[in-house]
Amino acid sequence: MREETYTTHSEAETEELGRVLGTSLVPGSVVALSGNLGAGKTAFTRGIASALGIAEGVSSPTFTVVNEYLNGSVPLFHFDLYRLSGADEVYDIGWDDYLGRGGIIVAEWSERAPEIFHSEETIYVDISVGEFSQDRFVRVST
């Protein structure tokens, strides 16, 4: 597994890092995001959406569990696993169906169901807050 760590100093820089990663994603890619509340997972996802040409606003799907963005070059399925109790619930909402739809999956709070991330296409992104409140350390593992 290859791992790189980046430092961003604003929400805009975290979003830009997501955009850069998004340019390398292909249909079937899965991005497993982890990090504390407010770390920048949704900002990172906005960047990925931007790279896919998705113009609509990206927001956290905390209450809907998954938001679908279908107007880009590739569909983006944005999951938030925070309110789920584990893999069984993720599978119950159609995880396997989403995997088969030829889009890109980004899942926030991936640590809530780590066993669902087993494909070779999974990219692990952990975002943590730095010494200063606007700083983020973004670890990307492929």
Secondary structure, 3 states (H helix, E strand, C coil): CCEEEEEECCHHHHHHHHHHHHCCCCCCCEEEEEECCCCCHHHHHHHHHHHCCCCCCCCCCCCCCEEEECCCCCCEEEEECCCCCCHHHHHHCCHHHHHCCCCEEEEECHHHCHHHCCCCCEEEEEEEECCCCCCEEEEEEC
